[in-house]
Amino acid sequence: MNRARKPETQYPLMSPTAFAAYGGGAVGYVRAMRSEDVASLYPQAPPLIPGLTVFVLHAADGTPLSITDSFDEIVRAADSHALETMSVH
């Protein structure tokens, strides 16, 4: 039996501007990173102890809103900003 493969659906990539508009202040994302990398990406962040995994909450437009070493705390921060969150890998 020879079955034809279904073509995979291709979705267009969203530009950062389109993603920010899509979020409309209601969507944010959580990014996990090493504490050593925070200063280079977010110069306004306070100094952090090296060797930690930290979580950064961003608005859909990429604006950092909160940083902590606890995933539970970052979820609470998202709730306080009334944001639906998604993780970025």
C-alpha positions as CSV (number, residue, x, y, z in Angstrom):
1,M,0.0,0.0,0.0
2,N,1.5,3.3,-1.1
3,R,0.3,6.3,0.9
4,A,1.0,9.8,-0.2
5,R,2.5,12.0,2.5
6,K,0.5,15.0,3.5
7,P,2.4,18.2,2.9
8,E,3.5,19.9,6.1
9,T,1.7,23.1,6.9
10,Q,4.1,26.1,6.8
11,Y,3.3,29.1,9.0
12,P,4.9,32.4,8.4
13,L,7.3,33.7,10.9
14,M,6.1,36.7,12.9
15,S,8.3,39.8,13.0
16,P,9.0,41.3,16.4
17,T,6.6,44.1,15.7
18,A,3.8,41.8,14.7
19,F,4.4,39.6,17.7
20,A,4.3,42.7,20.0
21,A,1.0,43.8,18.4
22,Y,-0.4,40.3,18.6
23,G,0.3,40.2,22.4
24,G,-1.5,43.5,22.8
25,G,-0.5,43.8,26.4
26,A,-2.0,40.5,27.2
27,V,0.7,38.0,26.3
28,G,4.2,37.7,27.7
29,Y,6.9,35.2,27.7
30,V,9.3,33.7,30.2
31,R,12.9,33.1,29.3
32,A,15.2,30.9,31.4
33,M,18.9,31.8,31.4
34,R,22.1,31.7,33.4
35,S,22.6,34.5,35.9
36,E,26.0,35.2,34.2
37,D,24.2,36.2,31.0
38,V,21.8,38.7,32.5
39,A,24.1,41.7,32.7
40,S,25.0,41.5,29.0
41,L,21.4,41.3,27.9
42,Y,19.8,43.6,30.6
43,P,22.4,46.2,31.8
44,Q,19.7,47.7,34.1
45,A,19.4,44.5,36.1
46,P,21.0,44.3,39.5
47,P,24.2,42.2,40.0
48,L,23.3,38.5,40.4
49,I,25.1,35.6,42.0
50,P,26.9,33.6,39.3
51,G,25.7,30.0,38.7
52,L,22.0,30.4,39.1
53,T,19.2,29.7,36.6
54,V,17.0,32.7,36.5
55,F,13.7,33.4,34.8
56,V,12.9,36.7,33.0
57,L,9.4,37.8,32.3
58,H,9.0,39.9,29.1
59,A,6.1,41.7,27.6
60,A,5.3,40.6,24.1
61,D,7.4,43.5,22.7
62,G,10.5,42.2,24.5
63,T,10.5,44.6,27.4
64,P,11.8,42.9,30.6
65,L,9.3,43.1,33.4
66,S,10.7,40.9,36.2
67,I,13.6,38.6,37.0
68,T,13.8,35.9,39.7
69,D,15.4,32.6,40.4
70,S,12.0,31.0,41.1
71,F,9.7,29.9,38.3
72,D,6.7,30.1,40.7
73,E,7.6,33.7,41.4
74,I,7.8,34.6,37.8
75,V,4.4,33.0,37.2
76,R,3.0,35.2,40.0
77,A,4.7,38.3,38.4
78,A,2.9,37.4,35.1
79,D,-0.4,37.2,37.0
80,S,0.2,40.6,38.6
81,H,0.8,42.1,35.1
82,A,-2.4,40.2,33.9
83,L,-0.3,38.4,31.2
84,E,-0.9,35.1,29.6
85,T,2.6,33.5,29.5
86,M,4.4,31.2,27.2
87,S,7.9,29.8,27.6
88,V,10.7,30.5,25.1
89,H,13.2,27.6,24.7
